[in-house]
Amino acid sequence: MLYCPFDVMTTTTRMIFSGIFDRYPRLKIVLPFAGAGIMNLLGHLDRSYRIGFTDSTIGDARTCQRLPSTYMGTNMYVELGLSFSPTTIQQAINIIGSDHVLFGTDYPAGPLDKQFTIVKQLDLNPIEMEQILWKNCNDLFHLDVQSSATYTRSASS
């Protein structure tokens, strides 16, 4: 089970440092598992960038043009499938913004009701909740879905 988050962190780091987001600035990717731990590495990645580290053995390899952490809120989204920690989800929201977080469950491996309950526990305003539950997916994938549903936080939530 640990290999999935480690693979996501490794692949994301390589994509950032390769400069792919500079060459293709409109490229958007969705990271599973609320970023799979990459949020905890951003300070280290930024420091590595500042000191000139690249993870390439190819002499003419390109590297990213700005701090690795800056790609998180522009080129990357995170989805919440199998992210059962409210703290982890809140960290992702704090770092990349609620406009880059997508509700997900990884159903049937992750039960829908449990994931929804965790998201409802977060201290989100109705706009942030709407973004995470459906609007961000709608916008990212150009689905053109209109919602008449509104979310209100009840006292029992």
N, C-alpha and C positions, 0 to 999 in steps of 0.2 A: 504494500500500500504506500510505502514511503517513496518508491521510485517515481510515482506520478508527479508529486510536487517538486522533487529534485530535477526531474526532466524539464518541467515548465520553467523553473528558475534558471537552469543552465541555458536552455534554448532562448529564453527572453533576453538574458544577458548577452548572448552571442549576437542576437539580432540587433540589439541596441548598439553594441560596440562595433558591429560591422558597418554601420552607417546606412543601413537599409532605409531607415525612416527619413534620413536626409535626402536620399536619392528618390524616394517615393513618399513625399510628405503627406499625401492623402491616404496612405495605407493605414488601415485600422485592423487591429487584432483583438481578440477576446481571450483573456487569460482565465482559465478555470480556477475553481477553489478559492475565490476571492484574491486571486493573484498568486496563490500557492507559495506564500512566504516571501515573495520578491520584495514586498514593502519593507521587510526587515533588513534587506540588503542595500537599499537605496543609498544610505549614507556611505557605505563601503564602496559602492559602485561610483558614486560621485567623487570620492577621494581618489580612487584608482584612475579616473579620468583626469583629475587635476595633476596627478604626478606622471601622466603619460603612459600608463599601462594599457597595453592591448593584448588580447588573448589570441594572437595570431602568429603562426609560424611562417606565414607567407609574407615575403618582403614588401610587396606592393599593396598589401591589404589596406583598405580604407578603414577609417574609424569615425565614430560619431562626431558631430560638430558642436554639440552642447552637452551640458550635464545630463547623465543618464536619467535622473529623476524627472527631468522636464518632459520626457517622452510619455510618461505615465498618464498625464491628463490630456494629451493631444492625440497620440496614436494608439493608445491602449485603453481597453475597457476590461473590467473584471466581471465575471458572473459568479453567483453565489452558491452554485451546486456543491453539495457536500461540505459546506462551510457552516459548521454547527456552533461556532463561537461568535456571540454577539460582539465581543471585543475585536475579533479579526475583521468582521464586517465593518464595524465602526472605524477601524484603522484605515481600511480601504477607502471609505467615504471621506475621511479626513484628509487623506493624501491626494486622491485623484478627483474628488468631488462626486456628489450624488448623480451628476449628469453623465458619469462614465461607469456606473454600476448597474448591472443587469440581474434581475431576479432569475434564479435557476434552482433546480432541485436535483438534477441527475437522476430523475425518476426512471426506473423503479428502485434504484439503489438508495436514493434519498427521498424519503416521504415528503410529499407536497405540504401536508399540514404542519409538520415539524418545522420545515424551512420557513413557511409563512409566519408561524408563531414567533420564530426568532427575529425575523425582520420587524414584526409588529412591536417587539420589545424595545427596539431602538428608539431613541428620542429624535424622531424625524418629524418635520412639519409636513402638512398634506402635499405640498408641491414635491418635496424630496421623495415621499412615499410613492406618489404617482410616477415620478421619473423612474424609480427603481423597479416598481412592479410591472410597468408596461411601456411607458413613454420612451425611455431610452432605446429599447428594442425596436419600437415603432420607427423612431428617427434613424437609428443606425442602419436598419435593413430596409428603409423606405417602404414600410408596409401600408402607410396611409390608412391606419385604423383610427377611428374616432371613438372616444369613450364618453359615455354619459355617466359612468360610475364615479363617485367621489369617495374618498377615504376620510373618515373622521375617527379620531382617536377617542375611544370611549374610556370611561373611568376604569373599566375592567380589563383593558388591554395591557 
